[in-house]
Amino acid sequence: MARADLSNSRVSRARSRDESRLDSPKGLSRRFGFQWQSKDRFGRFTEAIARGMGTPAFLFALLLFVILWMSYTAFAPHDWPKVDSVANGFTVLTLALSIQASAGTPLILLAQNRQDDRDRVQIEQDRQRAERNLNDTEYLAREIVALRLAMRDMATKDFIRAELKAMLEELEKPDKEESPVD
């Protein structure tokens, strides 16, 4: 009884969790009860495969595999089991390499598409950043021009000194004129 209650509560919690989701239509059921843990997992997998297939280590391992396959097929004793034949032109090896290439090509294309999407987003962000920098630069240039214009109207040290000297001379003149009158 307790086990049935526990399983019913789990089912009801799962239903309420699914019904409360806002990113999927209400009443949408999963096919066969299967749900991806991460929607991006396959994309990361394809990028890992594409990244691995482009390395020198993979190419060296593939070359080594082909050399070993051809050597075993050509030089192994006749009583040993062989999968391929030199007379047939290494048909099984050709088939294996064709399967590898045909399986790897779509994965590489998927990885390239994901990289193109990331590049597009990065280019858009760079364009927006450049636009903001241009706007900031134009604003600063306008502010510098405004400061230069405001500085033309400001009194300089030389102007203030000249004015103070003139005022001092004016103040001293009446003192000189008053002293002879005494």
Residue pairs with C-beta under 8 A, 6 or more apart in sequence:
18 24
19 26
36 42
43 110
43 111
43 114
46 107
46 108
46 110
46 111
46 114
47 111
47 114
47 115
49 104
49 107
49 108
49 111
50 104
50 107
50 108
50 110
50 111
50 112
51 111
52 58
53 104
53 107
53 108
62 100
66 93
66 97
69 84
69 90
69 93
70 90
70 93
72 82
73 82
73 83
73 84
73 85
73 86
73 90
73 93
74 86
76 82
83 92
84 90
84 91
84 92
84 93
85 91
155 163
